Amino acid sequence: MERIYFDHAATTPMHPEAIAAYAEAAAQGPGNPSSLHAQGRAARSRLTAARDRLAGILRCDPAELVFTGGGTESDNAALYGAAWAQRRRDPRRVGIVTTAVEHHAVLNACRKLEAEGFELVVLPVDETGRVSTASAEAAIGETTAVVSVMWANNEVGTLQPVAEIGRLARERGAVMHVDAVQAFGYEAIDLGALPVDLLSLSAHKINGPQGVGALYIRKGTPFEPTARGGSQERNRRAGTENVAGIAAFAKAAELAAAQREERRAHAAAVRAALLEGLAERLGPDGFRVNGAADEDARIPHILNVSFPGISNETMLMNLDLSGVAASAGSACTAGSLQPSHVLTAMGLSNQICGSAIRFSFGLGNNEAEAEKTAKIIATIATRLRNR
C-alpha cells in the first residue's frame, strides 16, 4: 500500500540535501567544538558557519542565536530564562501573559512559573483562534515580565498579531517571546525589524533533523540560562552542541527560506485540492473547516477539519488503515481522547471538537494525494454515518 503522509505539522521528512549535510558533518570524525585541538577547531568552524547562515536568513546577529535540542527546549528556556531574569532585576515584574491556544511547551511552562509565584494571564481567542490586540493591551502592564504569543497555531494554522503585541510589550518593559516553530519556512521573519526579544525554532518542522532547535535572544534581553554545566553557547545553554544536526538544520533553513513562496503555493494547492474533493463528495454540510478562512490570516500548510457525527479517533484509525497519516487536535492520555484545548478555547462545540482532524502538507505531497484522500474520507464517512 502506498501511504500518504499528511502530518507535516507533527514532523517533516528530512530534505535529501539536509541529510547530505548531516552525513558530511558527521563523517568528519570526532570533534567537540569546545576542544582546542585541530578536530575541535574544525567542529567549531562548522558550528560557526551554520550559525552565520541561520542568522543571515533571520536577519539577526549570529551571537544572538543559541542552538538547543528542539522547539520545546527553546520555548522552556525562553520563558524560564526571561521570567527569572526579569524578576531578579525588578521584584515587581511577576506577570506572565500568554494565550489560550499556545503549544503545551509554552502553556505548561507558564503554569510552572505560576506555581513559582508569577501571576499568569491567559488571553482568550475568537472563533478563528486569534487573540485581539485590545485584550493584550489590557493585560500587559508595568509589572508584566514576559509576554509569549505564538506566530502560527500548530492545530488550526491561525496567525497571531505578534508584531502589534510585541510593540505593546516593548512599550511597557516586558520581554516578548514568540514561538515561530510552525511559521518558519512559510512566513518571512526579519528579526532586525520585529519587536521581538526571544523567538523559538525547530529543525524538524522545516525538513531538518529531529532533536535540534534554536532560540533567538536579542542583545540586552534579560535572560538566565536554564541548563547548568559548561560554557557552551556563550554560557546560555550548557551541553556539547549537536554539530551534524545543526549543519543539517542550517541547510534545511536555507532551502526553506529560498523556496518560501514555492512552499506556500505548493501547500495551498494541496490544501485546496483536499477541500474541493471534500466539498464534491460530502457536500457543504458534511464537514466544517476550523480556523481562519482568509488566507492572509493563516499559514497554508495546516488544515483542520471536523466531520460531525464521526469521532476523530474513529476517523484517524480508518484513515491509517487506508494508508493516510493525519492527526487529531487532541492528546491521548490514559486511553481517553481529550478535547483539543485550542478548539475548546475557540468556543467550538463538543461535537466539532471531538470530530476534528488536522491535515498538514509539505515536501513529497501532491494534489493527486489530496484528491485520493478526499475519496477515502468520503468512503469512510458514508460507511460510518450509514451504520
C-alpha positions as CSV (number, residue, x, y, z in Angstrom):
1,M,0.0,0.0,0.0
2,E,1.3,3.4,-0.9
3,R,1.0,5.7,2.1
4,I,0.0,9.3,2.1
5,Y,1.7,11.5,4.8
6,F,-0.4,14.5,5.7
7,D,1.1,15.1,9.2
8,H,3.9,17.6,8.4
9,A,2.9,19.8,11.4
10,A,4.0,16.9,13.6
11,T,7.3,16.3,11.9
12,T,8.6,16.6,8.3
13,P,10.7,14.2,6.2
14,M,14.3,15.3,6.0
15,H,15.2,17.0,2.8
16,P,17.8,15.0,0.8
17,E,20.2,18.0,1.0
18,A,19.8,18.2,4.7
19,I,20.6,14.5,5.0
20,A,23.7,15.0,2.9
21,A,24.7,18.0,5.1
22,Y,24.3,15.9,8.2
23,A,26.2,12.9,6.8
24,E,29.1,15.2,5.6
25,A,29.4,16.8,9.0
26,A,29.2,13.5,10.9
27,A,31.7,11.9,8.6
28,Q,34.4,14.4,9.6
29,G,35.2,12.3,12.6
30,P,35.1,13.1,16.3
31,G,35.2,16.8,17.2
32,N,33.9,18.7,20.2
33,P,33.5,22.4,19.4
34,S,34.8,23.3,22.9
35,S,38.1,21.3,22.4
36,L,41.2,23.3,21.4
37,H,42.8,20.7,19.2
38,A,42.5,20.5,15.4
39,Q,39.4,18.3,15.4
40,G,37.7,20.6,17.9
41,R,38.6,23.7,15.9
42,A,37.1,22.0,12.8
43,A,33.9,21.3,14.6
44,R,33.8,24.8,15.9
45,S,34.2,26.1,12.4
46,R,31.2,24.0,11.2
47,L,29.2,25.3,14.1
48,T,30.1,28.9,13.4
49,A,29.3,28.5,9.7
50,A,25.8,27.1,10.4
51,R,25.1,29.9,12.9
52,D,26.2,32.5,10.4
53,R,23.9,31.1,7.7
54,L,20.9,30.9,10.0
55,A,21.5,34.4,11.3
56,G,21.6,35.7,7.7
57,I,18.2,34.1,7.0
58,L,16.7,35.5,10.2
59,R,18.4,38.9,9.8
60,C,20.0,38.9,13.2
61,D,23.5,38.9,14.7
62,P,24.9,35.4,14.9
63,A,25.8,36.0,18.5
64,E,22.0,36.3,19.2
65,L,21.3,32.6,18.3
66,V,21.5,29.8,20.7
67,F,21.3,26.2,19.5
68,T,19.0,23.9,21.5
69,G,17.6,20.4,21.5
70,G,14.4,21.5,19.8
71,G,11.3,23.7,20.0
72,T,10.2,22.6,23.4
73,E,13.6,23.4,24.9
74,S,13.7,26.7,23.2
75,D,10.2,27.6,24.5
76,N,11.0,26.5,28.0
77,A,14.4,28.3,28.1
78,A,12.8,31.5,26.8
79,L,10.1,31.6,29.4
80,Y,12.0,30.5,32.4
81,G,15.2,32.4,31.5
82,A,13.4,35.7,30.8
83,A,10.9,35.4,33.7
84,W,13.6,34.7,36.3
85,A,15.9,37.4,35.0
86,Q,13.1,40.0,34.9
87,R,12.1,39.2,38.5
88,R,15.7,39.3,39.6
89,R,16.1,42.8,38.1
90,D,12.8,44.1,39.4
91,P,10.9,42.1,42.0
92,R,7.7,43.7,40.8
93,R,8.0,42.1,37.4
94,V,6.0,38.9,38.1
95,G,3.4,39.0,35.3
96,I,3.2,36.4,32.6
97,V,0.9,36.9,29.6
98,T,0.1,34.2,27.1
99,T,-2.8,32.9,25.0
100,A,-5.2,30.0,25.5
101,V,-4.1,28.4,22.2
102,E,-0.3,28.1,22.8
103,H,1.6,24.9,22.4
104,H,1.8,22.9,25.6
105,A,5.6,23.6,25.7
106,V,4.5,27.2,26.5
107,L,1.4,26.7,28.5
108,N,2.9,24.1,30.8
109,A,6.0,26.3,31.3
110,C,3.7,29.2,32.2
111,R,1.8,27.2,34.7
112,K,5.1,26.1,36.3
113,L,6.0,29.8,36.6
114,E,2.6,30.5,38.1
115,A,3.3,27.8,40.7
116,E,6.6,29.6,41.5
117,G,4.7,32.8,42.3
118,F,4.3,34.5,38.9
119,E,0.9,36.0,38.0
120,L,-0.4,34.3,34.9
121,V,-2.9,35.9,32.5
122,V,-4.2,33.6,29.7
123,L,-5.7,35.7,26.9
124,P,-8.9,34.4,25.1
125,V,-9.2,34.0,21.4
126,D,-12.1,34.4,18.9
127,E,-13.8,31.7,16.9
128,T,-10.9,31.6,14.4
129,G,-8.2,31.1,17.2
130,R,-6.9,34.7,17.0
131,V,-6.2,36.8,20.1
132,S,-7.1,40.5,20.0
133,T,-4.6,43.3,20.4
134,A,-7.1,45.0,22.7
135,S,-7.1,42.1,25.2
136,A,-3.3,42.0,25.0
137,E,-3.1,45.7,25.7
138,A,-5.4,45.4,28.7
139,A,-3.3,42.5,30.1
140,I,0.2,43.8,29.6
141,G,1.1,46.2,32.4
142,E,4.0,47.7,34.3
143,T,4.6,44.5,36.3
144,T,4.5,42.2,33.3
145,A,7.7,40.2,33.0
146,V,7.2,38.1,29.8
147,V,4.6,38.0,27.0
148,S,4.5,34.8,25.0
149,V,2.4,34.6,21.8
150,M,2.9,32.0,19.0
151,W,3.2,33.2,15.4
152,A,1.1,30.5,13.8
153,N,-1.1,27.9,15.6
154,N,0.0,24.3,15.2
155,E,-3.5,22.9,15.2
156,V,-5.5,25.3,13.0
157,G,-2.8,27.5,11.4
158,T,-4.2,30.8,12.5
159,L,-1.7,33.7,12.6
160,Q,-1.4,36.0,15.6
161,P,-0.6,39.7,15.6
162,V,2.8,39.2,17.1
163,A,4.3,42.5,15.8
164,E,1.5,44.6,17.3
165,I,1.6,42.7,20.6
166,G,5.4,42.9,20.6
167,R,5.2,46.7,20.3
168,L,2.9,46.8,23.3
169,A,5.2,44.6,25.3
170,R,8.2,46.8,24.4
171,E,6.4,50.0,25.5
172,R,5.8,48.5,28.9
173,G,9.2,46.9,29.5
174,A,8.1,43.3,29.1
175,V,10.1,40.7,27.3
176,M,8.3,39.5,24.1
177,H,8.7,35.8,23.2
178,V,7.3,34.2,20.0
179,D,7.0,30.5,19.2
180,A,7.7,30.5,15.5
181,V,8.1,26.8,15.1
182,Q,5.2,26.4,12.6
183,A,5.7,29.8,10.9
184,F,9.3,29.4,9.9
185,G,9.5,28.4,6.3
186,Y,6.1,29.9,5.5
187,E,6.3,33.4,6.9
188,A,9.1,35.9,6.3
189,I,11.0,36.5,9.5
190,D,13.1,39.7,9.9
191,L,14.3,39.8,13.4
192,G,16.0,43.1,12.8
193,A,12.6,44.8,12.3
194,L,10.3,42.7,14.5
195,P,9.7,44.0,18.1
196,V,10.5,40.5,19.4
197,D,13.1,39.7,22.1
198,L,13.0,35.9,22.1
199,L,12.0,33.5,19.2
200,S,11.9,29.7,19.1
201,L,12.6,27.5,16.1
202,S,12.7,23.7,15.5
203,A,14.6,22.0,12.7
204,H,12.3,19.0,12.2
205,K,9.4,21.2,11.2
206,I,11.3,22.5,8.1
207,N,12.7,19.2,6.8
208,G,15.7,19.2,9.1
209,P,16.6,16.6,11.7
210,Q,14.7,15.9,15.0
211,G,16.4,17.0,18.2
212,V,17.7,20.3,17.0
213,G,16.3,23.8,17.5
214,A,17.3,27.4,18.1
215,L,16.5,30.3,20.4
216,Y,17.0,33.9,19.3
217,I,17.9,36.1,22.2
218,R,18.0,39.8,21.3
219,K,21.1,41.6,22.6
220,G,20.4,43.1,26.0
221,T,17.4,40.9,26.8
222,P,17.2,39.8,30.4
223,F,18.0,36.1,30.4
224,E,19.2,33.4,32.8
225,P,20.3,30.0,31.5
226,T,18.2,27.1,32.5
227,A,20.7,24.4,31.7
228,R,23.7,24.4,34.1
229,G,27.1,23.0,33.0
230,G,29.8,24.1,30.7
231,S,30.2,27.5,28.9
232,Q,28.8,26.4,25.5
233,E,26.6,28.9,23.5
234,R,28.1,31.9,25.3
235,N,27.1,30.5,28.7
236,R,23.4,30.4,27.7
237,R,22.9,26.7,27.0
238,A,25.2,24.2,28.5
239,G,26.0,20.9,26.7
240,T,28.0,19.8,23.7
241,E,26.4,21.1,20.5
242,N,24.9,18.6,18.0
243,V,27.3,19.7,15.2
244,A,26.0,17.4,12.5
245,G,22.3,18.1,13.4
246,I,23.0,21.9,13.4
247,A,24.7,21.7,10.0
248,A,21.6,19.9,8.6
249,F,19.3,22.5,10.3
250,A,21.2,25.3,8.6
251,K,20.9,23.6,5.2
252,A,17.1,22.9,5.7
253,A,16.7,26.6,6.8
254,E,18.5,27.8,3.7
255,L,16.3,25.7,1.4
256,A,13.1,26.7,3.3
257,A,13.9,30.4,3.0
258,A,15.0,30.3,-0.6
259,Q,11.9,28.3,-1.6
260,R,9.4,30.0,0.7
261,E,7.0,31.3,-1.9
262,E,7.1,27.9,-3.7
263,R,6.4,26.1,-0.4
264,R,3.5,28.4,0.3
265,A,2.0,27.9,-3.2
266,H,2.5,24.1,-3.1
267,A,0.9,23.7,0.3
268,A,-2.0,26.0,-0.7
269,A,-2.6,23.9,-3.8
270,V,-2.7,20.6,-1.9
271,R,-5.0,22.1,0.7
272,A,-7.4,23.5,-1.9
273,A,-7.5,20.1,-3.7
274,L,-8.4,18.3,-0.5
275,L,-11.1,20.9,0.3
276,E,-12.5,20.7,-3.2
277,G,-12.6,17.0,-3.1
278,L,-14.4,17.0,0.3
279,A,-17.0,19.6,-1.0
280,E,-17.7,17.5,-4.1
281,R,-18.1,14.2,-2.2
282,L,-19.5,15.2,1.2
283,G,-21.3,18.5,0.4
284,P,-21.1,21.6,2.4
285,D,-22.8,20.1,5.4
286,G,-20.6,17.0,5.6
287,F,-17.6,18.8,7.1
288,R,-16.5,22.0,8.7
289,V,-13.2,23.9,8.4
290,N,-11.9,25.2,11.7
291,G,-9.7,28.3,11.9
292,A,-9.3,31.5,9.8
293,A,-10.9,31.4,6.4
294,D,-8.9,34.3,5.0
295,E,-5.6,33.0,3.5
296,D,-3.8,36.1,4.8
297,A,-4.8,35.2,8.4
298,R,-3.4,31.7,8.4
299,I,-0.4,29.6,7.2
300,P,-1.2,27.5,4.1
301,H,0.1,24.1,5.2
302,I,-2.3,23.3,8.1
303,L,-6.0,22.4,7.5
304,N,-8.2,21.5,10.5
305,V,-11.5,19.8,9.5
306,S,-14.3,18.4,11.6
307,F,-16.6,15.6,10.4
308,P,-19.7,15.9,12.6
309,G,-21.0,12.6,13.8
310,I,-17.7,10.8,13.5
311,S,-15.2,10.8,16.3
312,N,-11.7,11.9,15.4
313,E,-10.3,8.7,16.9
314,T,-12.5,6.5,14.7
315,M,-11.7,8.6,11.6
316,L,-8.0,8.5,12.3
317,M,-8.0,4.7,12.7
318,N,-9.8,4.3,9.4
319,L,-7.6,6.7,7.6
320,D,-4.5,4.9,8.9
321,L,-5.9,1.6,7.8
322,S,-6.4,3.2,4.4
323,G,-2.9,4.5,4.2
324,V,-3.4,8.1,5.2
325,A,-1.4,9.6,8.1
326,A,-3.1,12.6,9.8
327,S,-3.6,13.7,13.4
328,A,-6.3,14.9,15.8
329,G,-6.1,18.2,17.6
330,S,-6.1,16.3,20.8
331,A,-3.8,14.3,23.0
332,C,-4.3,10.7,24.1
333,T,-4.0,10.4,27.9
334,A,-4.5,7.1,29.8
335,G,-6.5,5.7,26.9
336,S,-9.0,8.5,26.7
337,L,-9.0,11.1,23.9
338,Q,-9.1,14.6,25.5
339,P,-10.7,17.5,23.6
340,S,-8.2,19.9,21.9
341,H,-7.5,22.9,24.2
342,V,-7.2,25.0,21.0
343,L,-10.6,24.2,19.6
344,T,-12.2,24.4,23.1
345,A,-10.6,27.9,23.5
346,M,-12.2,28.9,20.2
347,G,-15.6,28.2,21.6
348,L,-16.4,25.2,19.4
349,S,-19.0,22.7,20.4
350,N,-18.0,19.3,21.8
351,Q,-19.3,17.7,18.5
352,I,-17.0,19.8,16.4
353,C,-14.0,19.4,18.8
354,G,-14.5,15.7,19.0
355,S,-14.6,15.1,15.3
356,A,-11.6,17.4,14.3
357,I,-8.8,16.1,12.1
358,R,-5.6,18.0,11.3
359,F,-4.1,17.6,7.8
360,S,-0.8,19.2,7.2
361,F,1.2,19.3,4.0
362,G,4.7,19.6,2.7
363,L,7.6,18.0,0.9
364,G,6.6,15.0,-1.1
365,N,2.8,15.7,-1.2
366,N,0.8,16.5,-4.3
367,E,-2.7,17.3,-5.4
368,A,-3.4,13.8,-6.6
369,E,-2.8,12.6,-3.0
370,A,-5.3,15.2,-1.7
371,E,-7.9,14.0,-4.2
372,K,-7.3,10.4,-3.3
373,T,-7.6,11.3,0.4
374,A,-10.9,13.1,-0.2
375,K,-12.3,9.9,-1.8
376,I,-11.1,7.8,1.1
377,I,-12.6,10.2,3.7
378,A,-15.9,10.2,1.8
379,T,-16.0,6.4,1.7
380,I,-15.2,6.2,5.5
381,A,-17.8,8.9,6.3
382,T,-20.6,7.3,4.3
383,R,-19.9,3.9,5.8
384,L,-19.9,5.2,9.4
385,R,-22.8,7.5,9.0
386,N,-25.0,4.8,7.5
387,R,-24.5,2.5,10.4
